[in-house]
């Protein structure tokens, strides 16, 4: 009998721990609330032509120390390119590191799902919470989908570190409020 009670207690504790782990990440709004211009700021660093390679986010951190501002992004709608096309708004196609900063606006509070897409690596944060992470190379594909809690309508800080090594490139985001359609995030909700 004692064994059955211990087992039931272990199952109950595991369920509680699982619920705590799966709780939405609570975002922190920008304070004070900004009045941003459309788009997102971006800084770029270039590793150079092959055989030089950006393999991971550690290299991105190192390269971004010498990054320079580039033309602003329209949002996060940079679909998969053809091989050799420039990365985002930069003039190079390979070995590009970027740091994207600005804000994302949520029109109402609630639970949302956010999903980044990247080719190659990404470390994405919104409202102080990590919403996307890939520390290596991949094709243009979805990263993890993250459930977040938006406590109030308004602007939330956004920071993305990203790299593209070889081949094609992409950087995109999807979103959806709980109970509503999950879609590509429109460019007009981003500000810099």
C-alpha positions as CSV (number, residue, x, y, z in Angstrom):
1,X,0.0,0.0,0.0
2,X,2.8,2.4,0.9
3,X,4.4,1.7,-2.5
4,X,1.1,2.6,-4.3
5,X,0.8,5.9,-2.3
6,X,4.5,6.8,-3.1
7,X,3.9,6.1,-6.8
8,X,0.7,8.2,-6.8
9,X,2.6,11.0,-5.1
10,X,5.4,10.8,-7.6
11,X,2.9,10.9,-10.5
12,X,1.1,13.9,-9.0
13,X,4.4,15.8,-8.5
14,X,5.5,15.0,-12.0
15,X,2.2,16.4,-13.4
16,X,2.6,19.6,-11.3
17,X,6.2,20.0,-12.5
18,X,5.0,19.5,-16.1
19,X,2.3,22.1,-15.7
20,X,4.9,24.6,-14.3
21,X,7.3,24.0,-17.2
22,X,4.6,24.4,-19.8
23,X,3.2,27.7,-18.4
24,X,3.3,30.6,-20.8
25,X,6.4,32.8,-20.6
26,X,5.2,36.2,-19.2
27,X,6.5,39.1,-21.4
28,X,7.5,42.5,-20.0
29,X,6.3,45.5,-21.9
30,X,8.7,48.3,-22.9
31,X,8.8,50.9,-20.1
32,X,8.3,53.7,-21.0
33,X,6.2,52.8,-24.0
34,X,7.9,54.1,-27.2
35,X,6.5,55.8,-30.3
36,X,8.6,53.9,-32.8
37,X,9.0,54.3,-36.6
38,X,8.1,51.4,-38.8
39,X,10.5,48.5,-39.2
40,X,13.4,47.1,-37.2
41,X,17.0,48.2,-36.6
42,X,19.8,45.9,-37.8
43,X,23.5,45.8,-37.4
44,X,25.7,43.5,-39.5
45,X,29.1,41.9,-39.3
46,X,30.7,39.9,-42.1
47,X,33.1,37.0,-41.5
48,X,34.4,37.2,-45.1
49,X,34.4,34.9,-48.1
50,X,34.8,31.1,-47.8
51,X,36.7,29.2,-46.4
52,X,35.8,31.4,-43.4
53,X,32.7,30.2,-41.7
54,X,30.2,31.2,-39.0
55,X,29.3,27.9,-37.3
56,X,27.4,29.0,-34.1
57,X,26.1,31.8,-32.0
58,X,29.4,32.1,-30.1
59,X,31.0,33.3,-33.3
60,X,28.1,35.7,-33.8
61,X,28.6,37.3,-30.4
62,X,32.3,37.8,-31.2
63,X,31.5,39.3,-34.7
64,X,28.8,41.6,-33.5
65,X,31.4,43.5,-31.4
66,X,32.4,45.1,-34.7
67,X,29.0,45.3,-36.3
68,X,27.8,48.3,-38.2
69,X,24.3,49.6,-38.8
70,X,22.5,48.5,-41.9
71,X,19.4,49.6,-43.7
72,X,16.3,48.9,-41.5
73,X,14.3,45.8,-41.9
74,X,10.6,46.1,-43.0
75,X,9.7,43.5,-40.3
76,X,10.4,39.8,-40.0
77,X,9.3,38.7,-43.5
78,X,12.5,37.6,-45.2
79,X,11.6,34.4,-47.0
80,X,14.0,31.8,-48.3
81,X,16.3,33.4,-50.9
82,X,18.1,31.9,-53.9
83,X,21.7,30.9,-53.2
84,X,23.9,33.9,-53.6
85,X,21.2,36.5,-52.9
86,X,22.0,39.1,-50.2
87,X,21.1,38.3,-46.6
88,X,18.2,40.6,-45.3
89,X,19.2,44.2,-46.2
90,X,23.0,43.5,-46.2
91,X,25.1,43.4,-49.4
92,X,26.7,40.0,-48.8
93,X,25.2,36.5,-49.2
94,X,27.4,34.3,-47.0
95,X,28.9,34.4,-43.5
96,X,26.7,37.2,-42.2
97,X,26.0,37.9,-38.6
98,X,23.1,40.3,-37.7
99,X,21.6,41.8,-34.6
100,X,18.0,42.9,-35.0
101,X,16.4,45.2,-32.4
102,X,13.2,47.1,-32.0
103,X,9.7,46.4,-30.7
104,X,6.7,44.2,-31.5
105,X,3.2,45.5,-30.8
106,X,0.4,43.4,-29.3
107,X,-3.1,45.0,-29.6
108,X,-4.6,43.1,-26.7
109,X,-3.5,41.1,-23.7
110,X,-3.7,37.3,-23.6
111,X,-1.9,34.1,-24.4
112,X,-0.1,34.1,-27.8
113,X,2.1,31.6,-29.6
114,X,5.3,32.9,-31.3
115,X,7.4,30.9,-33.8
116,X,10.6,32.1,-35.5
117,X,11.9,30.6,-38.8
118,X,15.5,30.9,-39.7
119,X,18.3,29.7,-42.0
120,X,20.7,29.3,-40.1
121,X,21.1,30.1,-36.4
122,X,19.0,32.4,-34.2
123,X,18.7,33.6,-30.6
124,X,15.4,35.5,-30.4
125,X,13.9,37.4,-27.4
126,X,10.7,39.3,-27.0
127,X,9.7,41.1,-23.8
128,X,12.6,39.6,-21.9
129,X,11.8,36.0,-22.8
130,X,13.6,33.7,-25.2
131,X,11.2,32.6,-28.0
132,X,13.6,31.0,-30.5
133,X,17.0,29.3,-30.4
134,X,19.1,27.4,-32.9
135,X,22.8,27.2,-32.3
136,X,23.9,25.8,-35.6
137,X,23.0,25.4,-39.3
138,X,19.6,24.5,-40.7
139,X,17.5,25.1,-43.8
140,X,14.7,27.6,-43.8
141,X,12.5,26.0,-41.2
142,X,10.5,26.6,-38.1
143,X,12.2,26.8,-34.7
144,X,10.3,26.0,-31.5
145,X,6.8,27.4,-31.0
146,X,6.7,29.3,-27.7
147,X,3.6,30.2,-25.7
148,X,3.8,33.6,-24.1
149,X,1.5,35.7,-21.9
150,X,1.0,39.3,-22.9
151,X,-0.1,41.1,-19.7
152,X,-1.3,44.3,-21.5
153,X,-1.6,45.8,-25.0
154,X,1.4,47.8,-26.2
155,X,5.0,47.6,-27.4
156,X,7.4,44.9,-26.3
157,X,11.2,44.9,-26.8
158,X,12.6,42.5,-29.5
159,X,16.2,41.4,-29.9
160,X,17.4,38.7,-32.4
161,X,20.9,37.6,-33.0
162,X,21.1,35.7,-36.3
163,X,23.6,34.2,-38.7
164,X,23.7,32.8,-42.2
165,X,26.6,30.7,-43.3
166,X,26.2,29.3,-46.9
167,X,23.4,28.6,-49.3
168,X,20.1,30.4,-48.9
169,X,18.8,32.6,-46.0
170,X,15.6,33.4,-44.3
171,X,14.3,35.1,-41.2
172,X,10.6,35.1,-40.4
173,X,8.1,35.0,-37.6
174,X,4.6,33.5,-37.1
175,X,2.1,34.4,-34.3
176,X,-1.4,33.8,-33.1
177,X,-3.5,34.6,-30.1
178,X,-5.0,31.7,-28.3
179,X,-8.2,30.6,-30.0
180,X,-7.4,32.6,-33.2
181,X,-5.6,31.8,-36.4
182,X,-1.8,31.2,-36.4
183,X,-0.4,33.4,-39.3
184,X,2.8,35.1,-40.5
185,X,3.4,38.2,-38.3
186,X,2.5,41.3,-40.3
187,X,5.3,43.8,-40.8
188,X,3.2,46.7,-39.4
189,X,3.4,45.4,-35.8
190,X,7.2,46.0,-35.7
191,X,8.8,49.3,-34.7
192,X,12.3,50.8,-34.3
